[in-house]
Amino acid sequence: MNFTWVAMLIAGVLFAAMLLTFELGRRIGGAQLARDPDGLAKGVAAAEGAVFALLGLLMAFTFSGAASRFEGRRLLIDTEANAIGTAYLRIDLLPAETQPKIRENFRRYTTLRSGVYRNLDQMSDLEARLAAGTDLQNDIWRSAVAACQLPGASPQATMLLLPALNDMIDITSTRQVASANHPPPVIFVLLGVLSVLGALLVGYSASSNKRRTWIHQVTFALVLSLAFYVIIDLEYPRLGLIRVDAADQVLIDLADSMR
């Protein structure tokens, strides 16, 4: 199933669960009032305060972390483009006869990296693209090292080109780790549980009202479920509606400039 629909389904289930628990809390509170006309159980406000304080804190930190990781992934694409561009320019330091093959490998490598995380149907696609990129990295490295050792090679080639190639290779691991960096699943479970508990307590407190106000129930459930959806979407920016694909354009433009 499409990731967007799965995320929407999870948010929809959370929305429905909050509405149901709100009604459950209202009925529990109504039964309590029927037994004790003087009022609801003491300490409800303290319990609500503790649950909503924890829910707000967890929601804020989770949202902030997701947004930071989203922006970090975008910046890493720009960093990789700069690393590849720097290494490509320093090919000029190599003997002229060795440059065409290395430049061609750079063009292929940059084109591959521009789409390595895009349009993925399954994990095997990503693994195949990463393996192909590693093969090209090894090819470029071996060719550059061999060219630096030729008699006519500039002494600056070893000092300038090889470190640039090393940075270009290292950033791929950094991006791979960043793409797999997500909060533990228990965090999302806790967010859902706290949202449902919050709805239960609100329903319990609202049971003293003679008239049912659906607008408050729906707004409460809608806001929390939408926030939950946005957090999930930010955490997986290659799969949902909020995407970092536009940032790949810098690598696409770089590959075009190498032709």
C-alpha positions in Angstrom: 0.0 0.0 0.0 1.1 3.6 -0.7 2.9 5.2 2.2 0.7 8.3 2.1 -2.4 6.2 2.4 -0.9 4.2 5.3 0.0 7.4 7.2 -3.5 8.8 6.5 -5.0 5.6 7.7 -3.0 5.7 10.9 -4.0 9.3 11.5 -7.7 8.4 10.7 -7.6 5.5 13.2 -6.2 7.9 15.8 -8.9 10.4 15.0 -11.7 7.8 15.4 -10.1 6.4 18.6 -10.1 9.8 20.2 -13.7 10.4 19.3 -14.7 7.1 20.8 -12.7 7.5 24.0 -14.1 11.0 24.3 -17.6 9.5 24.3 -16.4 6.8 26.6 -15.1 9.3 29.1 -18.3 11.3 28.9 -20.4 8.2 29.7 -18.1 7.3 32.6 -18.4 10.8 33.9 -22.2 10.7 33.4 -22.4 7.4 35.4 -20.3 9.0 38.1 -22.6 12.0 38.3 -25.7 9.7 38.5 -24.2 8.0 41.6 -22.8 11.2 43.1 -24.7 14.3 42.2 -22.2 16.5 44.1 -19.7 16.2 41.3 -17.0 14.3 39.5 -14.1 12.6 41.2 -11.6 14.9 42.8 -8.1 15.2 41.2 -9.3 15.1 37.6 -7.8 18.5 36.8 -4.4 17.3 38.1 -4.5 14.2 36.0 -5.5 16.1 32.9 -2.7 18.6 33.5 -0.1 15.9 33.8 -1.3 14.0 30.7 -1.6 17.1 28.5 1.8 18.5 29.7 3.5 15.2 28.8 1.6 15.1 25.5 2.5 18.6 24.6 6.1 18.2 25.5 6.4 14.9 23.6 4.6 16.3 20.6 6.8 19.4 20.5 10.1 17.5 20.7 9.0 14.9 18.2 7.8 17.6 15.7 10.9 19.6 16.2 13.2 16.6 15.8 11.3 15.6 12.6 11.6 19.1 11.1 15.3 19.2 12.0 16.0 15.9 10.4 14.1 16.9 7.3 16.2 20.1 6.9 19.4 18.2 7.7 18.7 15.7 4.9 18.2 18.7 2.5 21.5 20.2 3.6 23.3 16.9 3.1 22.3 16.8 -0.5 23.8 20.3 -1.0 26.9 19.2 0.8 27.3 16.1 -1.4 26.9 18.2 -4.5 29.6 20.6 -3.3 31.9 17.7 -2.5 31.4 16.1 -6.0 31.8 19.4 -7.7 35.1 20.2 -5.9 36.5 16.7 -6.7 35.5 17.1 -10.3 37.3 20.4 -10.7 40.5 19.0 -9.3 40.6 16.3 -12.0 42.4 19.1 -14.0 45.5 18.3 -11.8 45.8 14.9 -13.4 47.7 14.1 -16.6 45.5 14.9 -19.6 45.3 11.4 -21.0 43.8 10.0 -17.8 41.1 12.7 -17.4 38.4 11.5 -19.9 37.7 8.2 -18.3 37.5 9.7 -14.8 35.3 12.5 -16.0 32.9 10.0 -17.6 32.8 8.0 -14.4 32.0 11.2 -12.5 29.1 12.0 -14.8 27.7 8.5 -14.4 28.2 8.7 -10.6 26.6 12.1 -10.2 23.6 11.1 -12.3 23.2 7.9 -10.1 23.5 9.9 -6.9 20.9 12.4 -8.0 18.2 9.7 -8.0 19.5 7.1 -5.6 16.8 7.8 -3.0 13.9 8.6 -5.4 11.0 6.5 -6.6 11.8 3.6 -4.4 9.3 0.7 -4.6 11.2 -1.6 -2.2 14.4 -1.8 -0.2 16.2 -3.9 -2.8 16.0 -1.0 -5.3 17.9 1.2 -2.8 20.5 -1.5 -2.1 21.1 -2.0 -5.8 21.6 1.7 -6.4 23.9 2.1 -3.4 26.0 -0.9 -4.6 26.3 0.6 -8.1 27.4 3.9 -6.5 30.0 2.1 -4.5 31.4 0.3 -7.6 31.7 3.7 -9.3 33.4 5.2 -6.3 36.0 2.4 -6.2 36.6 2.8 -10.0 37.1 6.6 -9.6 39.4 6.1 -6.6 41.6 3.5 -8.3 41.8 5.5 -11.5 42.7 8.7 -9.6 45.3 7.0 -7.4 46.9 5.4 -10.5 46.9 8.8 -12.3 48.6 10.5 -9.4 51.4 8.0 -9.5 52.2 8.7 -13.1 55.6 10.4 -13.9 53.9 13.5 -15.4 51.3 13.9 -12.6 51.3 17.2 -10.7 52.6 17.0 -7.1 49.4 18.9 -6.0 47.1 16.1 -7.4 47.8 13.8 -4.5 47.3 16.5 -1.9 44.2 18.1 -3.3 42.3 15.5 -5.4 42.5 12.5 -3.1 41.2 14.3 0.0 38.4 15.7 -2.1 37.5 12.2 -3.3 37.6 11.0 0.2 35.1 13.7 1.3 32.9 12.8 -1.7 32.8 9.1 -0.7 32.3 9.8 3.0 29.2 11.9 2.5 27.4 8.9 1.0 27.6 7.1 4.3 26.5 10.2 6.2 23.4 10.5 3.9 22.6 6.8 4.3 22.7 7.0 8.1 20.7 10.2 8.0 18.0 8.6 5.8 17.6 5.8 8.3 17.6 8.0 11.4 14.1 8.0 13.0 12.7 8.0 16.6 12.1 4.6 18.1 8.6 3.3 17.2 7.7 3.4 20.9 7.7 7.2 20.7 4.9 7.1 18.1 3.0 4.6 20.1 3.3 6.8 23.2 2.0 9.8 21.3 -1.0 7.8 20.2 -1.7 6.5 23.7 -1.4 9.9 25.3 -3.7 11.4 22.7 -6.3 8.8 23.4 -6.0 9.2 27.2 -6.3 12.9 26.8 -9.5 12.5 24.9 -10.8 10.2 27.6 -10.1 12.7 30.3 -11.6 15.6 28.3 -14.7 13.6 27.8 -14.9 12.7 31.5 -14.6 16.4 32.4 -17.2 17.5 29.8 -19.8 15.0 31.1 -21.0 17.7 33.5 -22.2 19.7 30.5 -25.9 19.0 29.7 -25.4 19.8 26.0 -22.9 17.9 23.9 -20.6 20.1 21.9 -19.3 18.1 19.0 -17.2 21.0 17.7 -14.8 20.7 20.6 -14.5 17.0 20.3 -13.9 17.0 16.6 -11.4 19.9 16.7 -9.4 18.3 19.5 -9.2 15.0 17.7 -8.5 16.6 14.3 -5.7 18.8 15.5 -3.9 16.0 17.2 -4.3 13.5 14.4 -3.1 16.0 11.8 -0.1 16.8 13.9 0.6 13.1 14.2 0.3 12.7 10.4 2.7 15.6 9.7 5.3 14.2 12.1 5.2 10.8 10.3 5.4 12.5 6.9 8.4 14.6 7.9 10.2 11.6 9.1 9.9 9.8 5.7 10.4 12.7 3.2 10.9 10.3 0.2 7.6 8.5 0.7 4.8 10.9 1.7 3.4 14.3 0.7 6.2 16.4 2.3 9.3 15.6 0.2 12.9 16.6 -0.2 13.0 15.5 -3.9 13.3 19.1 -5.0 16.7 19.3 -3.3 18.0 16.7 -5.7 17.9 19.3 -8.5 21.3 20.6 -7.4 22.8 17.1 -8.2 20.9 16.9 -11.5 22.2 20.3 -12.5 25.7 19.3 -11.5 25.5 16.2 -13.7 24.2 18.3 -16.6 27.1 20.7 -16.2 29.6 17.8 -16.6 28.4 17.0 -20.2 
